[in-house]
Amino acid sequence: MSRISPIPIEAIEAAAERLAGTIVRTPLVPLNADGSAAEIWLKLENLQPIGSFKVRGAGNAMAQLTDEQLGGGVYTASAGNMAQGVAWNAQRLGVPCTVVVPDHAPQTKLDAVERLGGRIEKVPFDTWWQIIVTHEYEGVDGTFVHPVSDPAVIAGNGTIGLEILEDLPDVDAVVIPFGGGGLSCGIASAIRARKPDTKIFAAEVSSAAPLTAALDSGEPTPIDYSRSFVDGIGGKVVLPDMWPLVRELIDASFVSSPEAIAAAIKLLVERNRVVAEGAGAAPVAAALTGVGVEGKVVCVVSGGNIDADKLATILEGGVPEPLQP
């Protein structure tokens, strides 16, 4: 499988033009928190129509499909948010959509996919992960929209970077949830082209931090993956086709415990009235540690699709149990 090349700024600018009038141009607001050495800002992608940034990448990729490709329908493999992104755009375009989800996908996200008219096929995590790696799944018709390593998806994600620089031109660092690298590499591609001295940090959860392992060893290294309530990030290994781009664009990765991420979710609700899912709050948890993050720091709140019972547990001071298959 070929490596992913750097995304040209022209491709990201073109994506912004395609998406104009379709997605929300999300705000950048300060985090209302005390005691942080950094000036922390929140890029609120949880305010997108599907509650996640994924509408950007899916929208840009599907906008470039031919009528013939769209006519056969589309499908993706996703724990929930990319599934919604593809389903939302498929509904808008009037084409059928199938999503293959892992057995631990949150019900909130599955319900949203079904509301959008998507057909769900649930498979074991290992089967789902192989789809991510191989870019194919037998038995499902249509054009596959890869949730991570599709250059058009990455370019769509990169439009977030353009907006950050428009709103905060002197940003010193951006902290981004790391799932497969499509979001972080998209944003980093835009920011490196416009303001190359800005630091780009990834945020991971301690139960599944493959980027940290890869950065430590210098190559993608399989890890002991375990489930947590933080479902939107974390995998068994950094995707080999993404690794060269990730290594080039990401300065470091900060790992937070599920407990610290739960605390960040609670803080966002109490101080900013912002509802974030685990992945969306991971950058805030990382930035609040103060380790290596200084100056004006943007945390990308990637999504807000969290089950109500999990959110209730967190607001009561607890940490949700991971969903079992």
DRENMARMI-687851 format. One line per 3 residues: number of its first residue (from 1); for each residue x, y, z of N, C-alpha, C. Coordinates in Angstrom, 2 decimals. Example, Ala and Ser with C-alpha at 12.3 -4.5 7.8 and 13.67 -1.06 7.14 Angstrom:
% residues 2
1 = 13.19,-5.69,7.80,12.30,-4.50,7.80,13.20,-3.30,7.80; 12.85,-2.25,7.08,13.67,-1.06,7.14,12.90,0.03,7.87
***
This chain:
% residues 325
1 = 0.85,-1.19,0.00,0.00,0.00,0.00,0.89,1.24,0.00; 0.58,2.19,-0.85,1.42,3.36,-1.00,1.26,4.32,0.17; 2.32,5.04,0.46,2.28,6.04,1.52,1.46,7.24,1.06
4 = 0.96,8.00,2.03,0.21,9.20,1.75,1.18,10.37,1.62; 1.08,11.10,0.52,1.95,12.25,0.29,1.44,13.45,1.07; 2.32,14.41,1.33,1.87,15.65,1.99,0.74,16.30,1.20
7 = -0.20,16.89,1.93,-1.36,17.50,1.31,-1.02,18.95,0.95; -1.06,19.31,-0.33,-0.72,20.69,-0.72,-1.73,21.67,-0.16; -1.28,22.87,0.17,-2.17,23.89,0.70,-3.25,24.22,-0.33
10 = -2.93,24.11,-1.61,-3.93,24.38,-2.65,-5.11,23.41,-2.57; -4.82,22.14,-2.20,-5.90,21.15,-2.07,-6.79,21.47,-0.88; -6.19,21.99,0.18,-6.97,22.36,1.36,-7.80,23.59,1.08
13 = -7.23,24.56,0.37,-7.99,25.76,0.00,-9.16,25.40,-0.93; -8.93,24.46,-1.84,-10.01,24.02,-2.72,-11.10,23.31,-1.93; -10.69,22.55,-0.92,-11.67,21.88,-0.07,-12.53,22.90,0.67
16 = -11.90,23.97,1.14,-12.66,25.02,1.83,-13.72,25.62,0.91; -13.38,25.79,-0.36,-14.35,26.34,-1.32,-15.50,25.36,-1.55; -15.18,24.06,-1.64,-16.23,23.06,-1.86,-17.18,22.98,-0.67
19 = -16.64,23.14,0.53,-17.43,22.95,1.74,-18.18,24.21,2.17; -17.83,25.35,1.60,-18.46,26.61,1.99,-19.97,26.53,1.80; -20.70,26.92,2.84,-22.15,26.90,2.78,-22.76,25.57,3.14
22 = -21.92,24.54,3.32,-22.42,23.21,3.69,-22.15,22.90,5.15; -20.93,23.16,5.59,-20.54,22.89,6.98,-20.67,24.17,7.82; -20.50,24.02,9.12,-20.46,25.16,10.01,-19.04,25.68,10.10
25 = -18.90,26.98,9.99,-17.60,27.63,10.20,-17.50,27.81,11.72; -16.89,26.81,12.39,-16.97,26.72,13.85,-16.17,27.80,14.57; -16.63,28.23,15.74,-15.94,29.30,16.47,-14.72,28.81,17.23
28 = -13.88,29.76,17.56,-12.72,29.54,18.42,-12.94,30.38,19.67; -13.06,29.71,20.84,-13.40,30.42,22.07,-12.38,30.08,23.15; -12.15,30.99,24.11,-11.20,30.69,25.18,-11.77,29.69,26.17
31 = -10.91,28.84,26.71,-11.30,27.93,27.78,-11.38,28.70,29.09; -12.50,28.58,29.76,-12.68,29.26,31.04,-12.16,28.37,32.16; -10.86,28.37,32.34,-10.25,27.54,33.37,-9.16,28.32,34.08
34 = -8.94,27.98,35.34,-7.94,28.65,36.15,-6.66,27.83,36.24; -5.55,28.52,36.44,-4.32,27.84,36.80,-3.50,27.28,35.67; -3.90,27.46,34.42,-3.12,26.93,33.31,-2.05,27.93,32.91
37 = -0.85,27.42,32.65,0.25,28.29,32.21,0.03,28.77,30.78; -0.73,28.00,30.01,-0.99,28.36,28.61,-2.31,29.12,28.49; -2.44,29.85,27.40,-3.70,30.50,27.05,-4.43,29.54,26.11
40 = -5.40,28.83,26.65,-6.03,27.73,25.92,-7.30,28.18,25.21; -7.39,27.83,23.93,-8.55,28.13,23.10,-9.18,26.82,22.63; -10.48,26.86,22.36,-11.22,25.67,21.95,-11.76,25.86,20.53
43 = -11.40,24.97,19.63,-11.97,24.94,18.28,-13.14,23.97,18.32; -14.37,24.49,18.26,-15.57,23.72,18.61,-16.18,22.99,17.42; -15.52,21.90,17.04,-16.05,21.07,15.96,-17.24,20.23,16.40
46 = -17.51,20.21,17.70,-18.72,19.54,18.19,-19.99,20.25,17.74; -19.85,21.44,17.18,-21.01,22.21,16.71,-21.37,21.94,15.25; -20.65,21.02,14.61,-21.01,20.65,13.25,-22.38,19.96,13.22
49 = -23.04,19.88,12.06,-24.37,19.27,11.98,-24.44,17.86,12.56; -23.36,17.11,12.49,-23.35,15.75,13.04,-22.62,15.69,14.38; -22.25,16.85,14.91,-21.53,16.86,16.18,-20.08,16.43,16.07
52 = -19.48,16.52,14.88,-18.11,16.07,14.69,-17.50,16.70,13.44; -16.18,16.84,13.45,-15.43,17.37,12.31,-15.53,16.49,11.07; -15.94,15.25,11.24,-15.89,14.29,10.13,-16.72,14.71,8.93
55 = -17.66,15.61,9.14,-18.46,16.09,8.01,-17.59,16.80,6.98; -16.46,17.35,7.41,-15.56,18.06,6.49,-14.88,17.09,5.52; -14.18,16.12,6.06,-13.45,15.19,5.20,-14.36,14.38,4.31
58 = -15.45,13.89,4.89,-16.40,13.11,4.09,-17.01,13.97,2.98; -17.34,15.21,3.33,-17.94,16.10,2.33,-17.00,16.41,1.19; -15.74,16.65,1.51,-14.77,16.98,0.44,-14.51,15.76,-0.44
61 = -14.39,14.58,0.17,-14.14,13.37,-0.62,-15.31,13.04,-1.53; -16.52,13.13,-1.00,-17.70,12.75,-1.77,-18.02,13.79,-2.85; -17.63,15.03,-2.62,-17.85,16.06,-3.64,-17.02,15.81,-4.89
64 = -15.99,14.99,-4.78,-15.12,14.73,-5.92,-15.39,13.38,-6.59; -16.40,12.65,-6.11,-16.78,11.40,-6.75,-17.61,11.69,-8.00; -17.51,10.82,-8.98,-18.31,10.96,-10.19,-19.75,10.54,-9.91
67 = -20.65,10.90,-10.83,-22.05,10.49,-10.70,-22.16,8.97,-10.68; -21.32,8.31,-11.45,-21.35,6.85,-11.50,-20.93,6.26,-10.15; -19.88,6.82,-9.55,-19.43,6.33,-8.25,-20.48,6.56,-7.18
70 = -21.08,7.73,-7.18,-22.12,8.04,-6.21,-23.36,7.18,-6.42; -23.67,6.90,-7.68,-24.87,6.13,-7.99,-24.84,4.74,-7.40; -23.65,4.18,-7.24,-23.52,2.86,-6.64,-23.54,2.87,-5.13
73 = -23.67,4.05,-4.55,-23.67,4.17,-3.10,-22.26,4.29,-2.54; -22.17,4.57,-1.26,-20.89,4.71,-0.59,-20.90,3.91,0.71; -19.71,3.56,1.18,-19.62,2.93,2.49,-18.31,3.33,3.15
76 = -18.28,3.18,4.46,-17.08,3.50,5.22,-16.97,2.55,6.41; -15.83,2.59,7.08,-15.61,1.83,8.31,-15.33,2.85,9.41; -16.15,2.84,10.44,-16.04,3.90,11.43,-16.64,3.48,12.75
79 = -16.05,4.00,13.84,-16.62,3.79,15.17,-17.83,4.67,15.42; -18.12,5.56,14.48,-19.33,6.35,14.64,-19.33,7.71,13.98; -18.28,8.49,14.17,-18.31,9.87,13.66,-18.12,9.95,12.15
82 = -17.17,9.19,11.60,-17.04,9.19,10.14,-18.26,8.56,9.51; -18.83,7.57,10.19,-20.07,6.97,9.71,-21.14,8.04,9.56; -21.24,8.91,10.55,-22.21,10.00,10.47,-21.85,10.99,9.36
85 = -20.56,11.28,9.22,-20.13,12.21,8.19,-20.49,11.73,6.80; -20.23,10.44,6.54,-20.56,9.87,5.23,-22.07,9.78,5.07; -22.77,9.33,6.12,-24.23,9.19,6.03,-24.91,10.54,5.83
88 = -24.44,11.57,6.51,-25.02,12.91,6.38,-24.86,13.44,4.97; -23.66,13.27,4.42,-23.43,13.73,3.06,-24.17,12.87,2.04; -24.29,11.56,2.31,-25.04,10.69,1.41,-26.52,11.08,1.39
91 = -27.06,11.38,2.56,-28.45,11.82,2.61,-28.64,13.12,1.84; -27.69,14.04,2.01,-27.76,15.33,1.31,-27.71,15.14,-0.20; -26.92,14.14,-0.65,-26.75,13.90,-2.08,-27.77,12.90,-2.63
94 = -28.52,12.25,-1.75,-29.54,11.31,-2.18,-29.00,9.98,-2.65; -27.93,9.47,-2.00,-27.35,8.19,-2.39,-27.33,7.25,-1.19; -27.36,5.93,-1.43,-27.34,4.97,-0.32,-25.99,4.92,0.38
97 = -26.03,4.54,1.65,-24.81,4.53,2.47,-24.84,3.34,3.42; -23.71,2.65,3.52,-23.53,1.57,4.49,-22.32,1.89,5.35; -22.41,1.61,6.64,-21.26,1.81,7.52,-20.97,0.52,8.27
100 = -19.70,0.16,8.28,-19.25,-1.02,9.02,-18.64,-0.51,10.32; -19.18,-0.97,11.45,-18.77,-0.44,12.74,-18.19,-1.54,13.61; -17.27,-1.20,14.52,-16.76,-2.20,15.46,-17.79,-2.48,16.55
103 = -17.64,-3.61,17.21,-18.66,-4.04,18.16,-18.75,-3.18,19.42; -17.80,-2.25,19.61,-17.87,-1.37,20.78,-18.36,0.03,20.43; -18.85,0.23,19.22,-19.30,1.57,18.81,-20.43,2.05,19.73
106 = -20.38,3.32,20.17,-21.40,3.84,21.09,-22.78,3.91,20.44; -23.79,3.62,21.22,-25.15,3.60,20.70,-25.59,4.97,20.20; -25.13,6.02,20.88,-25.49,7.38,20.44,-25.09,7.61,18.98
109 = -23.91,7.15,18.61,-23.43,7.34,17.25,-24.17,6.43,16.27; -24.48,5.21,16.70,-25.22,4.30,15.83,-26.63,4.81,15.57; -27.26,5.33,16.61,-28.61,5.89,16.44,-28.59,7.05,15.44
112 = -27.55,7.87,15.52,-27.44,9.01,14.61,-27.28,8.55,13.17; -26.48,7.51,12.95,-26.30,6.99,11.59,-27.63,6.51,11.02; -28.40,5.80,11.84,-29.69,5.30,11.38,-30.68,6.44,11.10
115 = -30.64,7.49,11.91,-31.50,8.64,11.66,-31.18,9.29,10.32; -29.92,9.19,9.92,-29.48,9.78,8.66,-29.69,8.85,7.47; -30.27,7.68,7.72,-30.57,6.76,6.64,-29.48,5.77,6.31
118 = -28.42,5.71,7.12,-27.33,4.78,6.86,-27.67,3.37,7.34; -27.17,2.38,6.61,-27.32,0.99,7.02,-26.09,0.58,7.80; -26.29,-0.06,8.95,-25.19,-0.42,9.83,-24.90,-1.91,9.76
121 = -23.61,-2.23,9.66,-23.15,-3.61,9.77,-22.10,-3.67,10.86; -22.40,-4.40,11.94,-21.50,-4.47,13.09,-20.62,-5.71,12.98; -19.31,-5.52,13.21,-18.34,-6.62,13.11,-17.40,-6.58,14.31
124 = -16.69,-7.68,14.60,-15.69,-7.64,15.67,-14.62,-6.59,15.40; -14.01,-6.09,16.46,-13.02,-5.02,16.30,-11.91,-5.42,15.35; -11.39,-6.65,15.47,-10.28,-7.07,14.62,-10.65,-7.06,13.14
127 = -11.88,-7.47,12.83,-12.36,-7.43,11.45,-12.45,-5.98,10.96; -13.00,-5.15,11.82,-13.13,-3.73,11.49,-11.77,-3.09,11.25; -10.81,-3.41,12.09,-9.48,-2.83,11.95,-8.82,-3.26,10.64
130 = -9.07,-4.48,10.20,-8.52,-4.93,8.92,-9.07,-4.14,7.75; -10.32,-3.70,7.86,-10.88,-2.85,6.80,-10.11,-1.54,6.74; -9.81,-0.99,7.92,-9.05,0.26,7.97,-7.68,0.08,7.32
133 = -7.07,-1.07,7.56,-5.72,-1.34,7.05,-5.73,-1.64,5.56; -6.69,-2.46,5.11,-6.69,-2.94,3.72,-7.50,-2.08,2.76; -8.33,-1.20,3.29,-9.16,-0.31,2.46,-10.23,-1.08,1.67
136 = -10.67,-2.22,2.18,-11.71,-2.96,1.46,-12.45,-3.89,2.41; -13.68,-4.23,1.99,-14.51,-5.15,2.77,-15.45,-5.86,1.81; -15.29,-7.15,1.68,-16.11,-7.92,0.76,-17.55,-7.99,1.28
139 = -18.47,-7.93,0.33,-19.87,-8.07,0.70,-20.64,-6.77,0.77; -19.95,-5.64,0.65,-20.63,-4.34,0.67,-20.36,-3.65,-0.66; -21.42,-3.25,-1.33,-21.29,-2.55,-2.61,-21.09,-1.06,-2.39
142 = -20.53,-0.41,-3.40,-20.37,1.03,-3.35,-18.93,1.47,-3.33; -18.72,2.76,-3.31,-17.39,3.36,-3.26,-16.98,3.52,-1.80; -15.78,3.04,-1.48,-15.29,3.10,-0.11,-14.69,4.48,0.17
145 = -15.15,5.13,1.22,-14.58,6.39,1.68,-13.78,6.08,2.94; -12.45,6.09,2.81,-11.61,5.72,3.95,-11.67,6.82,5.01; -11.85,6.44,6.29,-12.00,7.46,7.32,-10.72,8.22,7.66
148 = -9.58,7.71,7.23,-8.31,8.32,7.63,-7.44,8.68,6.43; -6.98,7.68,5.69,-5.90,7.89,4.74,-6.37,8.08,3.30; -7.41,8.86,3.13,-7.84,9.33,1.82,-7.39,10.78,1.71
151 = -6.54,11.13,0.73,-6.05,12.51,0.64,-7.16,13.55,0.61; -8.29,13.23,-0.01,-9.40,14.18,-0.06,-10.02,14.37,1.32; -10.08,13.30,2.10,-10.58,13.40,3.48,-9.62,14.24,4.31
154 = -8.33,13.99,4.18,-7.33,14.75,4.94,-7.39,16.22,4.57; -7.55,16.52,3.28,-7.64,17.92,2.84,-8.86,18.59,3.44; -9.98,17.88,3.48,-11.18,18.43,4.10,-10.97,18.74,5.57
157 = -10.30,17.82,6.26,-9.97,18.05,7.67,-9.06,19.27,7.83; -8.20,19.46,6.85,-7.24,20.57,6.92,-7.87,21.94,6.92; -9.13,22.03,6.49,-9.80,23.33,6.50,-9.93,23.88,7.92
160 = -9.89,23.00,8.91,-9.89,23.46,10.31,-8.64,24.29,10.58; -7.52,23.86,10.04,-6.27,24.60,10.22,-6.34,26.00,9.62; -6.95,26.13,8.45,-7.11,27.45,7.84,-7.92,28.37,8.75
163 = -9.00,27.83,9.32,-9.86,28.64,10.18,-9.16,29.05,11.47; -8.37,28.14,12.04,-7.62,28.47,13.25,-6.70,29.66,13.00; -5.98,29.63,11.88,-5.05,30.72,11.57,-5.77,32.02,11.25
166 = -6.96,31.94,10.69,-7.74,33.15,10.45,-8.15,33.80,11.76; -8.52,32.99,12.75,-9.04,33.51,14.01,-7.94,33.81,15.04; -6.83,33.09,14.96,-5.74,33.28,15.92,-4.41,33.19,15.17
169 = -4.05,34.24,14.43,-2.86,34.18,13.57,-1.57,33.90,14.31; -1.50,34.28,15.59,-0.26,34.09,16.34,-0.32,32.85,17.24; -1.08,31.85,16.85,-1.17,30.61,17.63,0.22,29.98,17.76
172 = 0.52,29.50,18.97,1.82,28.87,19.22,1.80,27.36,19.09; 0.66,26.75,19.42,0.57,25.29,19.38,-0.88,24.88,19.16; -1.05,23.73,18.51,-2.37,23.14,18.32,-2.30,21.70,18.82
175 = -3.27,21.31,19.63,-3.34,19.96,20.17,-4.56,19.28,19.56; -4.34,18.10,18.97,-5.35,17.46,18.13,-5.52,16.00,18.55; -6.74,15.51,18.67,-6.93,14.09,18.98,-6.30,13.22,17.89
178 = -5.66,12.12,18.29,-5.04,11.24,17.30,-5.77,9.90,17.30; -6.45,9.65,16.18,-7.07,8.35,15.97,-6.26,7.59,14.94; -6.43,7.97,13.68,-5.62,7.38,12.62,-4.63,8.36,12.02
181 = -4.80,9.65,12.32,-3.89,10.66,11.82,-4.48,11.55,10.75; -5.69,11.24,10.29,-6.28,12.05,9.23,-6.61,13.46,9.66; -7.05,13.63,10.89,-7.36,14.96,11.39,-6.09,15.75,11.68
184 = -5.18,15.15,12.43,-3.96,15.86,12.81,-3.10,16.20,11.60; -3.01,15.29,10.65,-2.18,15.57,9.46,-2.84,16.60,8.55; -4.16,16.61,8.50,-4.83,17.63,7.70,-4.61,19.02,8.27
187 = -4.86,19.16,9.56,-4.66,20.46,10.22,-3.20,20.88,10.14; -2.29,19.93,10.41,-0.86,20.25,10.38,-0.41,20.67,8.99; -0.95,20.04,7.94,-0.57,20.40,6.57,-0.90,21.86,6.28
190 = -2.08,22.29,6.74,-2.47,23.69,6.52,-1.60,24.64,7.32; -1.38,24.32,8.57,-0.64,25.23,9.45,0.84,25.27,9.09; 1.42,24.14,8.73,2.84,24.13,8.34,3.06,25.01,7.11
193 = 2.08,25.05,6.20,2.21,25.85,4.98,2.11,27.34,5.27; 1.32,27.71,6.27,1.05,29.12,6.54,1.86,29.68,7.72; 2.08,28.85,8.75,2.82,29.30,9.93,3.65,28.12,10.47
196 = 4.77,27.85,9.81,5.53,26.62,10.09,6.13,26.52,11.48; 6.22,27.64,12.23,6.81,27.56,13.56,5.80,27.12,14.62; 4.54,26.94,14.25,3.53,26.48,15.20,3.77,25.01,15.54
199 = 3.73,24.68,16.81,3.89,23.30,17.24,2.58,22.54,17.02; 2.72,21.29,16.58,1.56,20.42,16.38,1.70,19.21,17.29; 0.79,19.09,18.23,0.83,17.99,19.19,-0.39,17.09,19.01
202 = -0.19,15.81,19.22,-1.29,14.85,19.22,-1.72,14.60,20.66; -2.97,14.18,20.82,-3.49,13.80,22.12,-4.00,12.36,22.03; -3.53,11.52,22.94,-3.93,10.11,22.97,-4.45,9.73,24.36
205 = -5.09,8.58,24.43,-5.56,8.04,25.69,-4.65,6.88,26.08; -4.37,6.74,27.36,-3.38,5.77,27.81,-3.76,4.32,27.52; -5.04,4.05,27.34,-5.47,2.69,27.05,-5.16,2.26,25.61
208 = -4.85,3.24,24.75,-4.56,2.94,23.35,-3.79,4.11,22.75; -2.46,4.06,22.84,-1.62,5.17,22.40,-0.57,4.68,21.40; -0.98,4.30,20.18,-0.02,3.77,19.22,0.97,4.80,18.69
211 = 0.58,6.08,18.65,1.51,7.09,18.13,2.70,7.26,19.06; 2.44,7.28,20.35,3.55,7.39,21.31,4.53,6.24,21.13; 4.01,5.03,20.95,4.87,3.87,20.74,5.67,4.01,19.45
214 = 5.04,4.51,18.40,5.73,4.68,17.12,6.81,5.74,17.20; 6.51,6.86,17.86,7.50,7.92,18.00,8.68,7.46,18.84; 8.42,6.64,19.84,9.50,6.13,20.70,10.40,5.16,19.96
217 = 9.80,4.33,19.10,10.58,3.28,18.43,11.05,3.69,17.04; 10.48,4.75,16.49,10.86,5.21,15.16,10.13,4.52,14.03; 9.12,3.71,14.35,8.33,3.01,13.33,7.03,2.54,13.95
220 = 6.01,2.27,13.13,4.76,1.76,13.68,4.98,0.49,14.49; 4.52,0.51,15.72,4.75,-0.59,16.64,3.43,-1.03,17.26; 3.03,-2.29,17.08,1.77,-2.76,17.69,1.80,-2.61,19.21
223 = 0.66,-2.23,19.76,0.56,-2.04,21.21,-0.51,-2.97,21.78; -0.53,-3.07,23.09,-1.60,-3.79,23.77,-2.79,-2.85,23.90; -3.72,-2.99,22.98,-4.90,-2.13,22.93,-5.92,-2.60,23.96
226 = -6.49,-1.65,24.69,-7.60,-1.99,25.58,-8.69,-0.93,25.43; -9.90,-1.31,25.67,-11.04,-0.41,25.51,-11.12,0.57,26.67; -11.67,1.73,26.37,-12.05,2.68,27.41,-13.29,3.40,26.92
229 = -13.85,4.29,27.73,-15.00,5.05,27.26,-14.62,6.04,26.16; -13.32,6.27,25.99,-12.83,7.18,24.94,-12.76,6.39,23.64; -13.86,6.39,22.89,-13.99,5.49,21.75,-13.52,6.08,20.44
232 = -13.38,7.39,20.32,-13.09,8.01,19.04,-11.64,8.04,18.64; -10.74,7.67,19.53,-9.31,7.63,19.22,-8.72,6.33,19.74; -7.53,6.03,19.27,-6.84,4.83,19.74,-7.02,3.65,18.81
235 = -5.93,2.97,18.55,-5.96,1.77,17.72,-4.81,0.87,18.12; -4.61,-0.17,17.34,-3.56,-1.14,17.67,-2.19,-0.72,17.19; -2.15,0.09,16.14,-0.87,0.50,15.56,-1.13,1.70,14.66
238 = -0.13,2.54,14.47,-0.24,3.63,13.49,-0.28,3.01,12.10; -1.24,3.43,11.28,-1.38,2.87,9.95,-0.09,3.09,9.15; 0.47,2.02,8.57,1.75,2.16,7.84,1.72,3.20,6.74
241 = 0.58,3.33,6.02,0.55,4.31,4.94,0.48,5.74,5.45; 0.09,5.91,6.72,0.03,7.25,7.30,1.32,7.63,8.03; 2.10,6.65,8.43,3.24,6.90,9.30,4.23,7.94,8.75
244 = 4.66,7.87,7.47,5.63,8.88,7.01,5.10,10.30,7.15; 3.82,10.51,6.86,3.24,11.84,6.98,3.11,12.26,8.43; 2.67,11.33,9.27,2.55,11.62,10.71,3.90,12.00,11.29
247 = 4.91,11.22,10.97,6.26,11.47,11.50,6.79,12.84,11.06; 6.43,13.25,9.86,6.89,14.53,9.33,6.18,15.72,9.98; 4.91,15.55,10.34,4.09,16.69,10.73,3.84,16.84,12.22
250 = 3.91,15.76,12.99,3.55,15.82,14.41,4.80,15.94,15.26; 4.83,16.94,16.14,6.02,17.17,16.97,6.11,16.20,18.13; 4.99,15.88,18.74,5.00,14.98,19.90,3.57,14.56,20.19
253 = 3.44,13.55,21.04,2.11,13.11,21.47,2.03,13.15,22.98; 0.92,13.66,23.50,0.67,13.70,24.94,-0.41,12.68,25.28; -0.14,11.86,26.27,-1.04,10.77,26.64,-1.73,11.11,27.96
256 = -3.05,11.00,27.97,-3.83,11.26,29.18,-4.60,10.00,29.56; -4.83,9.84,30.85,-5.60,8.71,31.34,-7.08,8.93,31.07; -7.87,7.85,31.05,-9.33,8.04,30.95,-9.87,8.93,32.06
259 = -9.27,8.85,33.25,-9.72,9.69,34.37,-9.48,11.17,34.08; -8.32,11.49,33.50,-8.01,12.89,33.18,-8.92,13.40,32.06; -9.24,12.54,31.11,-10.12,12.95,30.02,-11.54,13.15,30.53
262 = -11.99,12.29,31.43,-13.31,12.48,32.04,-13.36,13.81,32.79; -12.28,14.14,33.49,-12.24,15.41,34.22,-12.30,16.59,33.25; -11.67,16.44,32.08,-11.71,17.51,31.08,-13.12,17.67,30.51
265 = -13.82,16.57,30.30,-15.22,16.64,29.84,-16.06,17.40,30.85; -15.90,17.09,32.12,-16.65,17.74,33.19,-16.34,19.24,33.24; -15.07,19.56,33.10,-14.65,20.97,33.11,-15.27,21.74,31.95
268 = -15.27,21.14,30.76,-15.83,21.81,29.59,-17.32,22.10,29.78; -18.04,21.16,30.36,-19.47,21.38,30.61,-19.67,22.48,31.64; -18.93,22.39,32.74,-19.15,23.32,33.85,-18.66,24.73,33.56
271 = -17.55,24.85,32.86,-16.96,26.17,32.65,-17.35,26.81,31.32; -17.50,26.00,30.26,-17.79,26.56,28.94,-19.15,26.15,28.38; -19.88,25.30,29.10,-21.15,24.78,28.60,-20.96,24.09,27.25
274 = -19.85,23.36,27.14,-19.50,22.63,25.93,-19.56,21.14,26.24; -20.28,20.38,25.42,-20.34,18.93,25.57,-19.37,18.30,24.58; -18.38,17.60,25.10,-17.38,16.93,24.27,-17.40,15.44,24.54
277 = -17.15,14.66,23.52,-16.93,13.23,23.73,-15.49,13.03,24.20; -15.14,11.80,24.51,-13.80,11.54,25.04,-12.69,12.02,24.15; -12.78,11.69,22.86,-11.73,12.12,21.92,-11.65,13.64,21.86
280 = -12.80,14.30,21.89,-12.82,15.76,21.79,-12.23,16.44,23.00; -12.30,15.80,24.16,-11.76,16.39,25.38,-10.30,16.01,25.62; -9.78,15.03,24.89,-8.39,14.59,25.11,-7.39,15.72,24.93
283 = -7.52,16.60,23.92,-6.57,17.70,23.81,-6.62,18.65,25.01; -7.80,18.87,25.57,-7.92,19.74,26.74,-7.22,19.10,27.93; -7.42,17.80,28.11,-6.74,17.10,29.20,-5.23,17.22,29.04
286 = -4.74,17.09,27.80,-3.30,17.19,27.55,-2.79,18.60,27.82; -3.53,19.61,27.33,-3.07,20.99,27.48,-3.05,21.42,28.94; -3.98,20.92,29.72,-4.05,21.31,31.13,-2.91,20.77,31.96
289 = -2.21,19.75,31.47,-1.05,19.25,32.20,0.08,20.26,32.18; 0.11,21.09,31.13,1.14,22.13,31.04,2.49,21.64,30.60; 2.61,20.35,30.31,3.90,19.79,29.93,4.16,20.03,28.44
292 = 5.08,20.91,28.12,5.46,21.17,26.74,4.48,22.04,25.96; 3.43,22.52,26.60,2.43,23.32,25.91,2.45,24.72,26.49; 2.88,25.68,25.69,3.02,27.04,26.18,2.42,28.04,25.19
295 = 2.21,29.28,25.69,1.71,30.34,24.83,0.24,30.18,24.50; -0.12,30.57,23.27,-1.50,30.47,22.81,-1.71,29.09,22.19; -2.55,28.30,22.83,-2.72,26.90,22.46,-4.17,26.65,22.06
298 = -4.35,26.05,20.90,-5.69,25.68,20.43,-5.89,24.19,20.64; -6.97,23.83,21.32,-7.36,22.44,21.48,-8.54,22.17,20.53; -8.39,21.20,19.68,-9.45,20.87,18.73,-10.44,19.93,19.41
301 = -11.62,20.47,19.72,-12.69,19.66,20.30,-13.38,18.98,19.13; -12.92,17.79,18.82,-13.26,17.15,17.55,-14.71,16.70,17.44; -15.35,16.45,18.57,-16.73,15.98,18.51,-17.40,16.01,19.87
304 = -18.73,15.90,19.84,-19.51,15.93,21.08,-20.50,14.80,21.19; -20.26,13.70,20.49,-21.20,12.59,20.47,-20.90,11.58,21.58; -21.41,11.87,22.75,-21.20,11.03,23.92,-22.55,10.53,24.42
307 = -22.63,9.27,24.79,-23.87,8.71,25.32,-24.28,9.47,26.57; -25.59,9.69,26.73,-26.10,10.46,27.86,-25.74,9.83,29.20; -25.77,8.50,29.28,-25.44,7.86,30.55,-23.97,8.03,30.90
310 = -23.11,8.02,29.88,-21.68,8.26,30.14,-21.47,9.69,30.63; -22.13,10.63,29.99,-21.99,12.03,30.39,-22.50,12.22,31.82; -23.61,11.58,32.15,-24.16,11.69,33.51,-23.18,11.15,34.53
313 = -22.56,10.02,34.22,-21.56,9.44,35.13,-20.41,10.40,35.36; -19.94,11.03,34.28,-18.83,11.96,34.37,-19.20,13.20,35.19; -20.39,13.72,34.96,-20.81,14.92,35.69,-21.00,14.64,37.18
316 = -21.21,13.37,37.52,-21.31,12.98,38.92,-19.94,12.66,39.53; -18.89,12.83,38.73,-17.53,12.62,39.23,-16.96,11.26,38.96; -17.64,10.43,38.17,-17.15,9.09,37.89,-16.49,8.98,36.53
319 = -16.05,7.77,36.22,-15.45,7.46,34.92,-16.24,6.29,34.33; -16.85,6.46,33.16,-17.66,5.39,32.57,-16.84,4.14,32.28; -17.50,3.00,32.39,-16.88,1.75,32.01,-16.86,1.67,30.49
322 = -15.88,0.99,29.91,-15.88,0.81,28.45,-17.03,-0.08,28.02; -17.56,0.18,26.82,-18.62,-0.63,26.28,-18.07,-2.00,25.89; -18.72,-3.05,26.35,-18.27,-4.40,26.03,-19.02,-4.92,24.81
325 = -18.33,-5.73,23.97,-18.97,-6.25,22.77,-20.09,-7.23,23.11
***
